[in-house]
Amino acid sequence: ATAPGGLSAKAPAMTPLMLDTSTRKLVAWDGTTDGAAVGILAVAADQTSTTLMFYKSGTFRYEDVLWPEAASDETKKRTAFAGTAISIV
């Protein structure tokens, strides 16, 4: 899928994404809010990327996702996509 991007820095593919409700753009998941992640970046992007390509559904291996440092434990990572069509195995 594609959506407007609002990244603040370079982000590699497999970065979890969340919606910034103030700008209505996808940004890197903050790693702290359970269920806030809505997709996984499919192609590397940066702050100049106005459109992001991302996965909005699928099953992904836990170790392949590039988790932010703020996601301090496995439970937080496994619940990042709660309520979405993304599964972490």
TILUM-643373 format. One line per 5 residues: number of its first residue (from 1); for each residue y, x, z of N, C-alpha, C, O. Coordinates in nm, 2 decimals. Layout:
N
NUM> Y,X,Z,Y,X,Z,Y,X,Z,Y,X,Z ~ ... $
END
This chain:
89
1> -0.12,0.08,0.00,0.00,0.00,0.00,0.12,0.09,0.00,0.12,0.21,0.02 ~ 0.24,0.03,-0.03,0.36,0.10,-0.02,0.46,0.02,0.07,0.46,-0.10,0.07 ~ 0.56,0.10,0.13,0.66,0.03,0.21,0.78,0.13,0.23,0.76,0.25,0.21 ~ 0.89,0.08,0.26,1.01,0.17,0.28,0.98,0.27,0.40,0.92,0.23,0.50 ~ 1.02,0.39,0.37,1.00,0.49,0.47,1.12,0.53,0.55,1.23,0.53,0.50 $
6> 1.10,0.56,0.68,1.21,0.61,0.76,1.17,0.73,0.84,1.21,0.74,0.96 ~ 1.10,0.82,0.79,1.05,0.94,0.86,1.17,1.03,0.90,1.27,1.03,0.83 ~ 1.16,1.09,1.01,1.27,1.18,1.06,1.23,1.33,1.03,1.31,1.42,1.06 ~ 1.11,1.35,0.99,1.06,1.49,0.96,0.95,1.48,0.87,0.90,1.38,0.83 ~ 0.90,1.60,0.82,0.78,1.61,0.74,0.66,1.56,0.81,0.64,1.59,0.93 $
11> 0.58,1.48,0.74,0.46,1.42,0.80,0.34,1.44,0.70,0.35,1.40,0.58 ~ 0.23,1.50,0.74,0.12,1.52,0.65,0.04,1.39,0.64,0.05,1.29,0.72 ~ -0.04,1.38,0.53,-0.13,1.27,0.51,-0.22,1.25,0.64,-0.25,1.35,0.71 ~ -0.26,1.13,0.67,-0.34,1.09,0.79,-0.26,1.08,0.91,-0.31,1.08,1.02 ~ -0.12,1.08,0.90,-0.04,1.05,1.02,-0.03,0.90,1.04,0.00,0.83,0.95 $
16> -0.06,0.86,1.17,-0.04,0.71,1.20,0.10,0.67,1.18,0.20,0.74,1.22 ~ 0.12,0.55,1.14,0.26,0.49,1.11,0.28,0.37,1.20,0.19,0.29,1.22 ~ 0.41,0.34,1.23,0.44,0.22,1.30,0.57,0.17,1.23,0.64,0.24,1.16 ~ 0.60,0.04,1.26,0.73,-0.02,1.21,0.84,0.00,1.30,0.83,-0.03,1.42 ~ 0.95,0.06,1.25,1.07,0.07,1.33,1.14,-0.07,1.31,1.19,-0.10,1.21 $
21> 1.14,-0.15,1.42,1.20,-0.29,1.41,1.35,-0.29,1.38,1.40,-0.39,1.34 ~ 1.42,-0.19,1.42,1.56,-0.19,1.39,1.60,-0.16,1.25,1.70,-0.21,1.20 ~ 1.52,-0.08,1.18,1.55,-0.05,1.04,1.45,-0.12,0.94,1.48,-0.12,0.82 ~ 1.34,-0.17,0.99,1.24,-0.24,0.91,1.17,-0.14,0.82,1.13,-0.17,0.71 ~ 1.16,-0.01,0.86,1.10,0.10,0.78,0.98,0.16,0.86,0.98,0.15,0.99 $
26> 0.88,0.21,0.79,0.77,0.28,0.86,0.81,0.42,0.90,0.88,0.49,0.83 ~ 0.77,0.45,1.02,0.80,0.58,1.08,0.67,0.63,1.15,0.57,0.56,1.16 ~ 0.67,0.76,1.19,0.55,0.81,1.25,0.53,0.74,1.39,0.62,0.71,1.46 ~ 0.40,0.70,1.42,0.37,0.63,1.54,0.41,0.72,1.66,0.39,0.84,1.66 ~ 0.47,0.66,1.76,0.52,0.73,1.88,0.42,0.79,1.97,0.44,0.87,2.06 $
31> 0.29,0.74,1.95,0.18,0.78,2.04,0.18,0.72,2.18,0.09,0.76,2.25 ~ 0.27,0.63,2.21,0.27,0.58,2.34,0.25,0.43,2.35,0.21,0.37,2.45 ~ 0.27,0.36,2.24,0.26,0.21,2.24,0.13,0.16,2.18,0.11,0.17,2.06 ~ 0.04,0.11,2.27,-0.09,0.06,2.22,-0.06,-0.06,2.12,0.02,-0.14,2.14 ~ -0.14,-0.05,2.01,-0.13,-0.16,1.91,-0.01,-0.16,1.82,0.01,-0.25,1.74 $
36> 0.07,-0.05,1.83,0.19,-0.05,1.75,0.17,0.02,1.61,0.25,0.00,1.52 ~ 0.07,0.10,1.60,0.04,0.16,1.47,-0.01,0.06,1.37,-0.09,-0.03,1.40 ~ 0.05,0.06,1.25,0.01,-0.04,1.15,-0.05,0.02,1.02,-0.10,-0.06,0.94 ~ -0.05,0.15,1.01,-0.11,0.21,0.89,-0.12,0.36,0.91,-0.08,0.42,1.01 ~ -0.19,0.42,0.81,-0.21,0.57,0.81,-0.15,0.62,0.68,-0.19,0.58,0.57 $
41> -0.06,0.72,0.69,0.00,0.78,0.57,-0.11,0.84,0.48,-0.19,0.92,0.52 ~ -0.10,0.80,0.35,-0.20,0.84,0.25,-0.16,0.97,0.18,-0.25,1.05,0.15 ~ -0.03,0.99,0.17,0.02,1.11,0.10,0.13,1.17,0.18,0.21,1.10,0.24 ~ 0.13,1.31,0.20,0.23,1.37,0.27,0.37,1.33,0.23,0.39,1.30,0.11 ~ 0.46,1.32,0.32,0.60,1.27,0.30,0.70,1.33,0.39,0.65,1.40,0.49 $
46> 0.83,1.32,0.37,0.93,1.37,0.46,1.04,1.27,0.47,1.04,1.16,0.42 ~ 1.15,1.32,0.54,1.27,1.23,0.56,1.34,1.19,0.43,1.42,1.10,0.44 ~ 1.31,1.25,0.32,1.37,1.21,0.19,1.29,1.11,0.12,1.34,1.06,0.02 ~ 1.17,1.08,0.17,1.08,0.98,0.11,1.13,0.84,0.14,1.12,0.79,0.25 ~ 1.18,0.77,0.03,1.23,0.64,0.06,1.11,0.54,0.06,1.13,0.43,0.11 $
51> 1.00,0.57,-0.01,0.88,0.48,-0.01,0.76,0.56,0.03,0.74,0.67,-0.01 ~ 0.68,0.50,0.12,0.56,0.57,0.17,0.44,0.50,0.12,0.44,0.38,0.11 ~ 0.34,0.58,0.08,0.21,0.53,0.04,0.12,0.54,0.17,0.11,0.65,0.23 ~ 0.06,0.43,0.21,-0.02,0.43,0.33,-0.14,0.34,0.32,-0.15,0.24,0.24 ~ -0.24,0.36,0.40,-0.36,0.28,0.42,-0.33,0.17,0.52,-0.28,0.20,0.63 $
56> -0.35,0.04,0.48,-0.32,-0.06,0.58,-0.46,-0.13,0.63,-0.46,-0.22,0.71 ~ -0.57,-0.08,0.57,-0.70,-0.12,0.62,-0.80,-0.01,0.59,-0.77,0.08,0.51 ~ -0.91,-0.02,0.66,-1.02,0.08,0.64,-1.07,0.13,0.77,-1.03,0.10,0.87 ~ -1.18,0.21,0.75,-1.24,0.28,0.87,-1.22,0.43,0.85,-1.25,0.49,0.75 ~ -1.17,0.49,0.96,-1.13,0.63,0.96,-1.20,0.70,1.08,-1.21,0.64,1.18 $
61> -1.24,0.82,1.05,-1.30,0.90,1.16,-1.19,0.95,1.25,-1.08,0.99,1.21 ~ -1.22,0.94,1.38,-1.13,0.97,1.49,-1.07,1.11,1.47,-0.95,1.13,1.48 ~ -1.15,1.21,1.43,-1.11,1.35,1.42,-1.03,1.37,1.29,-0.97,1.48,1.28 ~ -1.03,1.28,1.20,-0.95,1.30,1.07,-0.80,1.26,1.08,-0.72,1.30,1.01 ~ -0.78,1.17,1.18,-0.64,1.12,1.20,-0.56,1.22,1.27,-0.61,1.29,1.37 $
66> -0.44,1.25,1.23,-0.35,1.35,1.29,-0.26,1.28,1.40,-0.15,1.24,1.37 ~ -0.32,1.28,1.51,-0.26,1.21,1.63,-0.14,1.28,1.68,-0.14,1.40,1.69 ~ -0.03,1.21,1.72,0.08,1.27,1.78,0.05,1.33,1.92,-0.04,1.28,1.98 ~ 0.12,1.43,1.96,0.10,1.49,2.10,0.11,1.38,2.21,0.05,1.39,2.31 ~ 0.20,1.29,2.19,0.22,1.19,2.29,0.10,1.10,2.32,0.09,1.04,2.42 $
71> 0.01,1.09,2.22,-0.11,1.02,2.24,-0.21,1.10,2.32,-0.29,1.17,2.26 ~ -0.19,1.10,2.45,-0.25,1.20,2.54,-0.40,1.18,2.57,-0.46,1.27,2.62 ~ -0.46,1.06,2.54,-0.60,1.05,2.57,-0.67,0.96,2.46,-0.60,0.90,2.38 ~ -0.80,0.97,2.47,-0.88,0.90,2.36,-0.86,0.75,2.36,-0.85,0.69,2.25 ~ -0.84,0.69,2.48,-0.82,0.54,2.48,-0.69,0.50,2.41,-0.70,0.41,2.33 $
76> -0.59,0.58,2.43,-0.46,0.54,2.36,-0.48,0.55,2.21,-0.42,0.47,2.14 ~ -0.55,0.65,2.17,-0.57,0.67,2.02,-0.66,0.56,1.97,-0.63,0.51,1.86 ~ -0.76,0.53,2.04,-0.85,0.42,1.99,-0.79,0.28,1.99,-0.84,0.19,1.92 ~ -0.69,0.26,2.07,-0.62,0.13,2.07,-0.49,0.13,1.99,-0.42,0.03,1.99 ~ -0.46,0.24,1.93,-0.33,0.24,1.85,-0.32,0.14,1.74,-0.22,0.08,1.72 $
81> -0.44,0.10,1.68,-0.44,0.01,1.57,-0.49,-0.13,1.61,-0.54,-0.21,1.53 ~ -0.49,-0.16,1.74,-0.54,-0.29,1.79,-0.47,-0.40,1.71,-0.35,-0.41,1.70 ~ -0.55,-0.50,1.66,-0.50,-0.61,1.59,-0.47,-0.59,1.45,-0.42,-0.68,1.38 ~ -0.51,-0.47,1.39,-0.49,-0.45,1.25,-0.63,-0.44,1.18,-0.73,-0.45,1.25 ~ -0.63,-0.42,1.05,-0.75,-0.41,0.98,-0.80,-0.26,0.97,-0.88,-0.23,0.88 $
86> -0.74,-0.17,1.06,-0.79,-0.03,1.06,-0.88,-0.01,1.18,-0.85,-0.06,1.29 ~ -0.99,0.05,1.15,-1.09,0.08,1.26,-1.10,0.23,1.27,-1.10,0.31,1.17 ~ -1.11,0.28,1.39,-1.12,0.42,1.42,-1.27,0.44,1.48,-1.30,0.38,1.58 ~ -1.34,0.53,1.42,-1.48,0.55,1.46,-1.51,0.69,1.50,-1.62,0.73,1.54 $
END
